[in-house]
Amino acid sequence: MNKPRMLTIKEASKLIDGLTEFRIRQMCITGEIHCIMAGKKYLVNQSVLLEHIGEKI
């Protein structure tokens, strides 16, 4: 079983050109993408983020 790769907002914005840290944070806040809170940081599952972006293209 593979462990999910969790990304911080900064890591996620570097992964996908055109998505800023601000936009990813807003997507987390509004529930557009599923994320978890680790302390004060949002963590996004890499595969879930890529699937979500793929659906929008």
C-alpha positions in Angstrom: 0.0 0.0 0.0 1.4 3.4 -1.0 1.3 6.2 1.5 -0.4 9.3 0.2 1.9 12.2 -0.8 0.7 15.2 1.1 1.7 18.6 -0.1 1.8 22.0 1.6 0.2 24.9 -0.3 3.6 26.1 -1.4 4.6 22.7 -2.7 1.3 22.3 -4.5 1.7 25.7 -6.2 5.2 24.7 -7.5 3.8 21.4 -8.8 1.2 23.1 -11.1 2.0 26.0 -13.2 -0.6 28.7 -13.2 -1.9 28.0 -9.7 -0.8 30.4 -7.0 -0.5 29.7 -3.3 -3.4 32.1 -2.8 -5.7 30.2 -5.3 -4.9 26.8 -3.7 -5.6 28.2 -0.2 -8.9 29.6 -1.4 -9.8 26.2 -3.0 -9.1 24.6 0.4 -11.1 27.1 2.4 -14.1 26.8 0.1 -14.0 23.0 0.0 -13.3 22.9 -3.8 -10.5 20.5 -3.0 -10.3 18.2 -0.1 -7.5 19.0 2.4 -6.6 18.5 6.0 -5.3 20.9 8.6 -2.0 20.1 10.3 -1.7 22.7 12.9 -2.2 25.9 11.0 -1.1 24.4 7.6 -3.3 23.0 4.9 -2.1 19.7 3.4 -3.4 18.6 0.1 -3.2 15.0 -1.3 -1.1 15.2 -4.4 -3.1 12.6 -6.4 -6.5 14.3 -5.4 -5.2 17.7 -6.5 -4.0 16.3 -9.8 -7.3 14.5 -10.4 -9.2 17.7 -9.6 -7.1 19.8 -12.0 -7.4 17.1 -14.7 -11.2 17.3 -14.4 -11.1 21.0 -15.1 -9.0 20.8 -18.2 
